[in-house]
Amino acid sequence: MAPTSEEPCGVDPVFLATAVEAVVRAGDIHRSKFRSGVRIDKKGAIDLVTEVDVEVERTFRAMIAERFPDHQVLAEEMGGSTAPTRFRWVFDPLDGTTNYAHGLPIFCASLALEIDGEAAVAAVYDATRQELFTAERGVGAWLNGEPLGVSATAEILEALLVTGFPYDVQENPEPYLRTFGAFLSRARAVRRLGSAAIDLCYVAAGRMDGFWEAKLKPWDTCAGALIVQEAGGRVTGIDGQPWNPANGHVLASNGLLHPAMLEILAASR
């Protein structure tokens, strides 16, 4: 049985309920077609898209058009409005497409609703583990209805970190390898899971202590960043400036490790 969300809401409860319904529905599609020989196309040399990405996004867009015809949608496969708007849903129908295409069960659906330009509710669903991460700004973050909290790790040497590489990494790998090496030489371990939304949720859950990545899109980070913040963590750009999903880079941590991670990032650039 899929998890449900019963958290208190500061905004209209229908928004969080819609977000949960959307990502769980997406997860049902993910699971039903996983390892079933779905069609895979290329958007770039190593950037894949499956028929599942497209099906999930079309299903979601139809839901929003029916329920909230005045709301905008920004999503990975079909784009959308980048102009200022009162309500905008930011959706990744399948975060971790490369994993999915290779039969690796690390992927999710990720959704946030921005109200007046700021994420207000978020839902991320990992169908293979039936883990539903949710958050509401100013209220909290939850995993399957239980409150989330970041780790208490205070030293980089004791930290488990996670990162990702952009799709153009093969064109100029040196900057990313230099930063990866800098963290690898200082931290307990560094992982690379292949889903930025899951990476962020794992920071929120205290499974990871920090996450950094560049060249991301808003649909990769909008939901996860809110979940981290509401779990007590800190989110900025990798330059330490206030985080903006449009800038494409993010540093998320338990807060305690943030200064040290910023220092390593700055020194490795």
Secondary structure, DSSP 8 states (H G I E B T S, - for coil): ---------SS-HHHHHHHHHHHHHHHHHHHHHTTS---EEESSSS-EEEHHHHHHHHHHHHHHHHH-TT-EEEETTTEE--S--SEEEEEEEEETHHHHHTT-S--EEEEEEEETTEEEEEEEEETTTTEEEEEETTTEEEETTEE--------GGG-EEEE---TTTTTS-HHHHHHHHHHHTTSSEEE--S-HHHHHHHHHTTS-SEEEESS--HHHHHHHHHHHHHTT-EEE-TTSSB--GGG--EEEE-STTHHHHHHHHHHH-
